[in-house]
């Protein structure tokens, strides 16, 4: 699985961090950081994060 975030669309609302904290987090500067290739066991959480993103900035590829 590959996680893609369009950082131009991302407004850093943090819904992804709530939905999948193992994959998404804010760095020391308050910018979104994420694991590009998380374990497949986290797929459900990552797909939830993509669904709840207000800007629809997250896509999940196989």
ROLO-401226 format. One record per residue: x, y, z of N, C-alpha, C, CB in turn; residue in three letters; residue number from 1. Coordinates in steps of 0.001 Angstrom, whole numbers. Each point is the difference from the previous one (the first is absolute). Last residue first. Glycine has a CB too. Layout:
+---------+---------+---------+---------+---------+---------+---------+---------+---------+---------+---------+---------+------+-----+
:    n_px :    n_py :    n_pz :   ca_px :   ca_py :   ca_pz :    c_px :    c_py :    c_pz :   cb_px :   cb_py :   cb_pz : type : seq :
+---------+---------+---------+---------+---------+---------+---------+---------+---------+---------+---------+---------+------+-----+
:       X :       Y :       Z :       X :       Y :       Z :       X :       Y :       Z :       X :       Y :       Z :  ala : NUM :
...
+---------+---------+---------+---------+---------+---------+---------+---------+---------+---------+---------+---------+------+-----+
% end
This chain:
+---------+---------+---------+---------+---------+---------+---------+---------+---------+---------+---------+---------+------+-----+
:    n_px :    n_py :    n_pz :   ca_px :   ca_py :   ca_pz :    c_px :    c_py :    c_pz :   cb_px :   cb_py :   cb_pz : type : seq :
+---------+---------+---------+---------+---------+---------+---------+---------+---------+---------+---------+---------+------+-----+
:   -2508 :     671 :   -4268 :     465 :   -1364 :     328 :    1419 :    -222 :    -397 :   -2282 :    -812 :    -269 :  unk :  62 :
:     -93 :    5596 :    1870 :     263 :    -830 :   -1164 :     459 :   -1370 :     469 :     598 :    2024 :   -1395 :  unk :  61 :
:   -3318 :    2721 :    3273 :     653 :   -1257 :     359 :     125 :    -838 :   -1262 :    -921 :      71 :    2376 :  unk :  60 :
:     297 :    5542 :    -850 :    -380 :   -1130 :    -830 :     819 :   -1210 :     431 :    -609 :    1523 :   -1942 :  unk :  59 :
:    -872 :    3840 :    3774 :     671 :   -1286 :     204 :    -547 :   -1034 :    -969 :     373 :     549 :    2425 :  unk :  58 :
:   -1999 :    4042 :   -1870 :    1383 :      99 :    -428 :     748 :   -1335 :      75 :     -38 :    2359 :     760 :  unk :  57 :
:   -4676 :    -237 :     214 :     196 :   -1172 :    -863 :    1402 :       3 :    -608 :   -2466 :     -35 :    -512 :  unk :  56 :
:     480 :    3103 :    3866 :     490 :     483 :   -1297 :     150 :   -1114 :   -1027 :    1178 :    1811 :    1206 :  unk :  55 :
:   -2592 :   -2629 :    3363 :    -905 :    1023 :    -546 :     395 :     481 :   -1388 :    -449 :     699 :    2319 :  unk :  54 :
:    1294 :   -5602 :     -38 :     764 :    1199 :    -347 :    -930 :    1039 :    -634 :    2100 :   -1391 :    -333 :  unk :  53 :
:   -3285 :   -3204 :    1656 :    -366 :    1125 :     872 :     764 :    1285 :    -306 :    -533 :   -1663 :    1741 :  unk :  52 :
:    1281 :   -2499 :   -4201 :   -1433 :     326 :     -59 :    -349 :    1247 :     804 :    -472 :   -2419 :    -299 :  unk :  51 :
:    4878 :     618 :     447 :    -268 :     580 :   -1320 :   -1455 :     451 :    -105 :    1777 :   -1469 :   -1009 :  unk :  50 :
:    -533 :    -833 :    4875 :     638 :    1314 :     -21 :    -257 :     705 :   -1333 :    1769 :    -839 :    1584 :  unk :  49 :
:   -3173 :   -3598 :   -1183 :    -851 :     879 :     808 :     563 :    1424 :       2 :    -681 :   -1960 :    1450 :  unk :  48 :
:    3272 :   -1330 :   -3448 :   -1158 :     295 :    -847 :    -998 :     896 :     733 :     312 :   -2201 :   -1178 :  unk :  47 :
:    3378 :     674 :    3613 :     448 :     933 :   -1036 :   -1158 :     376 :    -917 :    2310 :    -988 :      96 :  unk :  46 :
:   -3063 :   -2299 :    3203 :     181 :    1314 :     623 :     415 :    1044 :   -1034 :     635 :   -1121 :    2155 :  unk :  45 :
:    -992 :   -3349 :   -3598 :   -1319 :     503 :     386 :     111 :    1405 :     606 :    -782 :   -2368 :     397 :  unk :  44 :
:    4850 :      61 :   -1501 :    -787 :     440 :   -1162 :   -1343 :     607 :     395 :    1108 :   -1777 :   -1335 :  unk :  43 :
:    2763 :    -297 :    3901 :    -555 :    1321 :     305 :    -912 :     526 :   -1109 :    2037 :     461 :    1350 :  unk :  42 :
:     464 :   -4560 :   -1605 :    -924 :    -181 :    1126 :    -678 :    1316 :     377 :    1424 :   -1887 :     838 :  unk :  41 :
:    2094 :    1576 :   -4125 :   -1355 :    -252 :    -517 :   -1024 :    -223 :    1114 :    1039 :    -988 :   -2036 :  unk :  40 :
:    3401 :    4078 :    2690 :    -365 :   -1408 :      -6 :   -1444 :    -166 :    -480 :    1624 :    -447 :    1885 :  unk :  39 :
:     802 :    4865 :   -3570 :    -301 :    -648 :    1281 :    -353 :   -1478 :    -187 :    -801 :    2204 :     889 :  unk :  38 :
:    3155 :    1763 :   -3717 :    -278 :   -1417 :    -221 :    -277 :    -703 :    1334 :    1463 :      26 :   -2067 :  unk :  37 :
:    -735 :    4678 :    1942 :    -425 :    -193 :   -1381 :    -398 :   -1446 :    -289 :    1501 :    1869 :    -653 :  unk :  36 :
:   -1740 :    1172 :    5208 :     729 :   -1158 :    -503 :    -530 :    -297 :   -1401 :     372 :    -950 :    2356 :  unk :  35 :
:    -409 :    6002 :    -107 :    -714 :   -1275 :    -107 :     924 :   -1086 :    -520 :   -2148 :    1222 :    -397 :  unk :  34 :
:    1296 :    4395 :    2311 :     971 :   -1022 :    -383 :    -754 :   -1318 :     -36 :    1985 :    1261 :    1033 :  unk :  33 :
:   -3212 :    4424 :    -788 :    -378 :   -1399 :     -74 :    1170 :    -857 :    -457 :   -2353 :     677 :    -481 :  unk :  32 :
:    3061 :    3939 :    3263 :    -332 :    -450 :   -1354 :    -308 :   -1490 :      20 :    1468 :    1793 :   -1008 :  unk :  31 :
:     173 :    1113 :    4694 :   -1450 :     -25 :    -171 :    -456 :    -405 :   -1384 :    -100 :    1734 :    1698 :  unk :  30 :
:    4640 :   -1622 :     234 :    -407 :    1288 :    -559 :   -1514 :      71 :    -237 :    2256 :     186 :   -1071 :  unk :  29 :
:    -121 :   -4151 :    2702 :     327 :    1053 :     962 :    -395 :    1399 :    -478 :    1871 :   -1426 :     774 :  unk :  28 :
:   -4651 :   -2568 :   -2953 :    1407 :      99 :     390 :     202 :    1177 :     958 :     700 :   -1018 :   -2206 :  unk :  27 :
:   -5158 :   -2205 :    1457 :     530 :    1332 :    -265 :    1441 :      40 :     480 :   -2298 :    1067 :     217 :  unk :  26 :
:    -492 :   -5513 :   -2135 :     339 :     781 :    1186 :     410 :    1399 :    -438 :     726 :   -2081 :    1259 :  unk :  25 :
:   -2640 :   -3304 :   -3077 :      33 :    1448 :    -166 :     338 :     680 :    1318 :   -1681 :    -166 :   -1854 :  unk :  24 :
:    1531 :   -4619 :    1624 :     448 :     349 :   -1348 :     213 :    1504 :    -170 :   -1220 :   -1997 :    -853 :  unk :  23 :
:    -499 :    -162 :    4817 :    1194 :    -800 :    -287 :     631 :     400 :   -1335 :    -984 :   -1894 :    1322 :  unk :  22 :
:   -3197 :    3753 :     273 :    1190 :     607 :     617 :    1286 :    -791 :    -214 :   -1513 :     954 :    1683 :  unk :  21 :
:   -3448 :    -492 :   -3822 :    1106 :    -954 :    -161 :    1292 :     573 :     572 :   -1099 :    -936 :   -2061 :  unk :  20 :
:   -3177 :    3224 :    2546 :    -455 :   -1276 :    -559 :    1105 :   -1053 :     -53 :   -1658 :    1270 :   -1336 :  unk :  19 :
:    2583 :    3217 :    2815 :    -946 :    -625 :     928 :    -383 :   -1392 :    -486 :    -879 :    2265 :     649 :  unk :  18 :
:    3540 :     341 :   -3413 :     789 :    -324 :    1189 :    -884 :    -699 :    1035 :    1521 :    1981 :    -431 :  unk :  17 :
:   -3525 :    -236 :   -3440 :     758 :   -1214 :    -309 :     817 :    -460 :    1205 :     108 :     699 :   -2406 :  unk :  16 :
:   -2457 :    3392 :    2619 :    -930 :   -1127 :      63 :     710 :   -1322 :    -294 :   -1863 :    1529 :    -694 :  unk :  15 :
:    3666 :    3173 :     683 :     369 :   -1017 :     972 :    -951 :   -1169 :     112 :    1080 :    1786 :    1195 :  unk :  14 :
:    -421 :    2573 :   -3968 :   -1101 :     -71 :     967 :     268 :   -1053 :    1072 :   -1587 :     742 :   -1790 :  unk :  13 :
:    4243 :    1231 :   -2260 :     458 :    -437 :    1323 :   -1089 :      73 :    1065 :    2264 :     764 :    -632 :  unk :  12 :
:   -2372 :     -83 :   -4302 :    -128 :    1191 :     835 :     344 :    -312 :    1466 :   -1773 :     881 :   -1568 :  unk :  11 :
:    2653 :   -2987 :   -3817 :     -72 :    -226 :    1449 :     -40 :    1327 :     754 :    1243 :   -2171 :    -278 :  unk :  10 :
:    -539 :    1787 :   -4526 :   -1404 :     -10 :     427 :    -136 :     -35 :    1522 :    -588 :   -1163 :   -2131 :  unk :   9 :
:    4841 :     929 :     149 :    -549 :    1286 :    -446 :   -1471 :     125 :     403 :    1619 :      26 :   -1937 :  unk :   8 :
:     839 :   -4040 :    2652 :     309 :    1007 :    1015 :    -444 :    1400 :    -410 :    1928 :   -1396 :     696 :  unk :   7 :
:   -3442 :   -3699 :   -1761 :     210 :    1207 :    -793 :     190 :    1150 :     992 :   -1403 :    -877 :   -1985 :  unk :   6 :
:    2332 :   -4486 :    2695 :    -676 :    1184 :     526 :     358 :    1172 :    -901 :      46 :    -887 :    2395 :  unk :   5 :
:      47 :   -4940 :   -2259 :     375 :    1239 :    -676 :    -815 :    1136 :     603 :     587 :   -1236 :   -2149 :  unk :   4 :
:    1005 :   -4254 :    3183 :    -805 :    1150 :     403 :     548 :    1237 :    -721 :    -528 :   -1043 :    2287 :  unk :   3 :
:     629 :   -4597 :   -3204 :     722 :    1270 :     -45 :    -980 :    1123 :     348 :    1631 :    -888 :   -1760 :  unk :   2 :
:    -982 :   -4907 :    2237 :    -854 :    1180 :       0 :     893 :    1233 :       0 :   -1861 :   -1229 :    1228 :  unk :   1 :
+---------+---------+---------+---------+---------+---------+---------+---------+---------+---------+---------+---------+------+-----+
% end
